Amino acid sequence: MKGVLSTVEAVIAITMIVIILTLLFTSFSKPKEFTKENSKIITFNTLKILADTGKLRTDALNNNVSSIENELSAYIPTFLNYNVTIYPSSLETLELYVDGWNNIQDEWTKYGSSPWLNATGDGNRITDSIGAKTQKEFTFVDTSKTGTINSINVSVYGEETLLIPGDYAQLYVYIHNTTDWYEVGMLTYYYENGSIWQNIDISNYLDIWNEINSAKLYLKSGTIYAPFDVDAAKLVVNYFTSISPSIQADDVVTVSYFLAGDIGNYSAREVKVFLWGFD
């Protein structure tokens, strides 16, 4: 009887081991499912890995399509068709001036017509000679541009007007994206410089086109102050142009990866991967 029980126990133990090994094997050996829905992020992340090592830039600058396709072959399933195309990619600049005024807080003196900050040299401006005064809020021209955003600056054209050498005025700049207001920086204008544009990088606050179209601005004069004019303000958007796909199909998935250029050394490139043949 003991022999029979031992045999049964042995069979059960072997069966359990086989089941466990089968589960382990199937869970670790089964590749991550590559679908139309997740293909874009998987392919983009693969390109990013190649970019981080520097290999993608080297291949792109040498127009070495086959090398990039070979690297991707380890991640793209064999049932899919795919094609890599390398384009020169230019960095474009877009200027979006103030185009509107919402009277939320009106503490500066205004000259000319609303919205006052939509152009330079037109006689329209705002001024403050007291300090710690707020002018809120301005809106910007909308855009229908597309492409990959490289950087965004808010630029303010102003002048310290006390006419005393060495004197200066401070200006605090606030930007609203789709969620909240942020103090993005302080600008200092010296009498000796006259009327000048000054910039603040706001790429961390506005990084998609929808946020750019929703952006608002307000200004606050500093506590260290002198008479000060603001003549204009704008958003300056640097972006890579997006190139239309050269392959058209009902189920095509297009993945773009932009490689910034270096002035004087090499130009920008856009690597596009086209995937099609999904079930």
C-alpha positions as CSV (number, residue, x, y, z in Angstrom):
1,M,0.0,0.0,0.0
2,K,2.8,2.3,0.9
3,G,4.4,1.6,-2.5
4,V,1.2,2.6,-4.3
5,L,0.9,5.8,-2.4
6,S,4.6,6.6,-3.1
7,T,3.9,6.0,-6.8
8,V,0.8,8.3,-6.8
9,E,2.7,11.0,-4.9
10,A,5.5,10.8,-7.4
11,V,3.2,11.1,-10.4
12,I,1.5,14.1,-8.8
13,A,4.8,15.7,-8.1
14,I,6.0,15.1,-11.6
15,T,2.8,16.5,-13.0
16,M,3.0,19.7,-10.9
17,I,6.6,20.2,-12.0
18,V,5.6,19.8,-15.7
19,I,2.8,22.3,-15.2
20,I,5.0,24.9,-13.5
21,L,7.7,24.6,-16.1
22,T,5.1,24.9,-18.9
23,L,3.8,28.1,-17.3
24,L,7.2,29.5,-16.8
25,F,8.3,28.7,-20.3
26,T,5.2,30.2,-21.9
27,S,5.2,33.4,-19.7
28,F,8.9,34.1,-20.4
29,S,9.2,33.0,-24.0
30,K,6.1,34.6,-25.4
31,P,7.0,37.9,-27.0
32,K,5.2,41.1,-26.2
33,E,2.2,41.4,-28.6
34,F,3.0,43.9,-31.3
35,T,-0.3,45.4,-32.4
36,K,-1.3,48.5,-34.5
37,E,-2.2,50.2,-31.2
38,N,1.2,49.8,-29.5
39,S,3.4,49.6,-32.5
40,K,4.1,53.4,-32.5
41,I,5.4,53.5,-28.9
42,I,7.5,50.4,-29.3
43,T,9.1,51.6,-32.5
44,F,9.6,55.1,-31.1
45,N,11.3,53.7,-28.0
46,T,13.6,51.6,-30.2
47,L,14.6,54.6,-32.2
48,K,15.2,56.5,-28.9
49,I,17.6,53.7,-27.7
50,L,19.5,54.0,-31.0
51,A,19.6,57.8,-30.7
52,D,20.8,57.7,-27.1
53,T,23.8,55.6,-28.2
54,G,24.6,58.0,-31.1
55,K,24.1,55.2,-33.7
56,L,20.8,56.7,-35.1
57,R,22.5,60.0,-35.8
58,T,25.5,58.4,-37.5
59,D,23.2,56.3,-39.7
60,A,20.9,59.2,-40.5
61,L,23.8,61.5,-41.4
62,N,25.3,58.8,-43.6
63,N,21.8,58.0,-45.1
64,N,22.3,54.4,-44.0
65,V,18.7,53.2,-44.2
66,S,19.6,49.5,-44.3
67,S,21.5,49.8,-41.0
68,I,18.5,51.3,-39.2
69,E,16.2,48.7,-40.7
70,N,18.5,46.0,-39.5
71,E,18.4,47.4,-36.0
72,L,14.6,47.5,-36.0
73,S,14.3,44.0,-37.3
74,A,14.9,42.6,-33.8
75,Y,11.8,44.5,-32.5
76,I,9.3,44.4,-35.5
77,P,7.6,41.1,-36.2
78,T,8.2,39.4,-39.5
79,F,4.6,39.5,-40.5
80,L,4.8,43.3,-40.9
81,N,6.1,45.3,-43.7
82,Y,8.2,48.3,-42.8
83,N,10.2,51.0,-44.5
84,V,12.7,53.6,-43.2
85,T,13.1,57.0,-44.9
86,I,15.6,59.7,-43.8
87,Y,14.7,63.4,-44.5
88,P,16.7,66.6,-44.0
89,S,14.6,68.4,-41.4
90,S,14.6,72.2,-41.1
91,L,14.1,74.1,-37.9
92,E,11.4,76.7,-38.4
93,T,10.6,79.7,-36.3
94,L,7.0,81.0,-35.6
95,E,6.2,84.3,-33.9
96,L,2.8,84.6,-32.2
97,Y,2.2,88.2,-31.1
98,V,-0.3,89.3,-28.4
99,D,-3.7,89.6,-30.0
100,G,-6.2,90.1,-27.1
101,W,-6.8,91.6,-23.7
102,N,-9.0,90.3,-20.9
103,N,-9.5,92.9,-18.2
104,I,-8.7,90.8,-15.1
105,Q,-6.4,93.2,-13.3
106,D,-5.6,96.6,-14.9
107,E,-3.0,98.6,-13.0
108,W,-0.7,100.0,-15.7
109,T,-1.2,103.2,-17.7
110,K,-2.1,102.4,-21.3
111,Y,-1.5,104.5,-24.4
112,G,-3.1,103.8,-27.8
113,S,-5.6,101.0,-28.5
114,S,-6.1,97.5,-27.1
115,P,-4.4,95.1,-26.9
116,W,-1.3,97.5,-26.9
117,L,1.3,94.7,-27.1
118,N,0.5,93.4,-30.6
119,A,3.3,95.2,-32.5
120,T,6.4,97.5,-32.1
121,G,6.5,101.1,-33.1
122,D,2.8,101.7,-33.5
123,G,2.4,104.1,-30.6
124,N,0.4,101.5,-28.5
125,R,2.1,100.6,-25.2
126,I,1.7,100.1,-21.5
127,T,3.8,101.9,-18.8
128,D,4.3,101.9,-15.1
129,S,6.3,104.2,-12.8
130,I,5.2,103.0,-9.4
131,G,6.3,99.4,-9.1
132,A,4.7,96.1,-8.0
133,K,1.8,96.8,-10.4
134,T,0.0,94.0,-12.4
135,Q,-1.4,94.0,-15.9
136,K,-3.5,90.9,-16.5
137,E,-4.2,89.2,-18.9
138,F,-3.1,89.1,-22.6
139,T,-3.7,86.3,-25.2
140,F,-1.7,85.4,-28.3
141,V,-2.5,84.6,-31.9
142,D,-3.5,81.0,-32.5
143,T,-1.8,78.8,-34.9
144,S,-2.6,75.7,-37.0
145,K,1.0,74.7,-37.4
146,T,2.2,71.1,-36.8
147,G,5.5,69.5,-36.2
148,T,7.8,68.6,-33.3
149,I,8.4,71.5,-30.9
150,N,12.0,72.2,-30.1
151,S,11.8,75.2,-27.9
152,I,9.4,78.1,-26.9
153,N,10.3,81.5,-25.6
154,V,8.2,84.4,-24.4
155,S,9.7,87.6,-25.7
156,V,8.9,91.1,-24.3
157,Y,9.9,94.4,-26.0
158,G,10.5,97.1,-23.4
159,E,12.5,100.1,-22.3
160,E,13.5,101.8,-19.1
161,T,12.6,105.5,-19.5
162,L,14.0,107.3,-16.5
163,L,16.9,108.6,-18.6
164,I,19.5,108.2,-15.8
165,P,22.6,106.2,-16.8
166,G,22.9,103.0,-14.7
167,D,19.3,102.9,-13.8
168,Y,17.1,99.9,-14.5
169,A,13.6,98.4,-14.2
170,Q,12.6,94.9,-13.5
171,L,9.7,93.0,-15.0
172,Y,8.2,89.7,-13.7
173,V,6.6,87.5,-16.4
174,Y,3.8,85.0,-15.9
175,I,2.4,82.4,-18.3
176,H,-0.8,80.4,-18.1
177,N,-0.9,77.1,-20.0
178,T,-4.1,74.9,-19.9
179,T,-3.9,74.3,-16.2
180,D,-2.4,77.2,-14.1
181,W,-0.3,80.4,-13.9
182,Y,3.5,80.2,-13.5
183,E,6.0,82.8,-12.8
184,V,8.5,82.0,-15.6
185,G,11.2,84.6,-14.9
186,M,12.3,88.2,-14.4
187,L,13.6,90.5,-17.0
188,T,15.9,93.5,-16.3
189,Y,15.9,96.5,-18.7
190,Y,18.8,99.1,-18.4
191,Y,18.5,102.6,-19.6
192,E,21.7,102.3,-21.7
193,N,20.2,99.5,-23.8
194,G,17.2,101.4,-25.0
195,S,14.2,99.5,-26.4
196,I,15.1,95.8,-26.7
197,W,13.6,92.3,-26.9
198,Q,14.3,90.0,-24.0
199,N,13.5,86.3,-23.9
200,I,12.6,83.7,-21.3
201,D,12.6,80.0,-22.2
202,I,9.2,78.6,-21.3
203,S,9.6,75.1,-22.9
204,N,8.9,73.5,-19.6
205,Y,5.5,75.2,-19.4
206,L,4.3,75.0,-22.9
207,D,5.3,72.0,-24.9
208,I,2.4,71.0,-27.2
209,W,0.5,73.0,-29.8
210,N,-2.8,73.0,-27.8
211,E,-1.0,74.7,-24.8
212,I,0.5,77.3,-27.1
213,N,-3.0,78.2,-28.5
214,S,-4.3,78.4,-24.9
215,A,-1.5,80.5,-23.5
216,K,-2.0,83.7,-21.6
217,L,0.4,86.3,-20.3
218,Y,0.5,88.8,-17.5
219,L,3.2,91.3,-16.4
220,K,4.1,92.7,-13.0
221,S,6.6,95.5,-12.4
222,G,9.3,94.9,-9.9
223,T,9.7,96.5,-6.5
224,I,13.1,97.9,-7.8
225,Y,11.6,100.1,-10.4
226,A,11.9,103.1,-12.7
227,P,9.5,104.4,-15.3
228,F,9.2,101.5,-17.8
229,D,7.4,101.0,-21.1
230,V,6.3,97.7,-22.7
231,D,5.6,98.0,-26.4
232,A,5.1,94.4,-27.5
233,A,5.1,90.7,-26.5
234,K,5.1,87.4,-28.4
235,L,5.7,83.7,-28.2
236,V,8.6,82.5,-30.3
237,V,8.2,78.8,-31.3
238,N,11.1,76.8,-32.8
239,Y,9.8,73.6,-34.3
240,F,10.8,70.9,-36.8
241,T,8.6,70.7,-39.8
242,S,6.6,67.5,-40.3
243,I,7.0,65.8,-43.7
244,S,4.0,64.0,-45.3
245,P,4.4,60.2,-45.5
246,S,5.7,58.9,-48.8
247,I,3.9,55.6,-48.3
248,Q,0.1,55.6,-48.3
249,A,-2.0,52.7,-47.1
250,D,-5.2,52.3,-45.1
251,D,-3.4,50.6,-42.2
252,V,-0.1,52.5,-42.3
253,V,1.4,53.6,-39.0
254,T,4.0,56.4,-39.2
255,V,6.6,56.9,-36.5
256,S,8.9,60.0,-36.7
257,Y,12.0,60.7,-34.8
258,F,13.7,64.1,-35.1
259,L,17.5,64.6,-34.6
260,A,18.4,68.2,-34.0
261,G,21.2,69.8,-36.0
262,D,24.3,71.6,-34.8
263,I,24.9,74.9,-36.7
264,G,28.2,74.7,-38.7
265,N,28.7,71.0,-38.1
266,Y,25.6,69.0,-39.3
267,S,22.0,69.6,-40.2
268,A,18.9,68.2,-38.6
269,R,17.4,64.9,-39.7
270,E,14.0,63.2,-39.5
271,V,13.9,59.4,-39.4
272,K,10.5,58.1,-40.4
273,V,9.4,54.5,-40.1
274,F,6.3,53.3,-42.0
275,L,4.7,50.1,-40.8
276,W,1.8,48.3,-42.5
277,G,0.3,44.9,-43.0
278,F,-1.5,44.7,-39.6
279,D,-4.2,42.0,-39.3
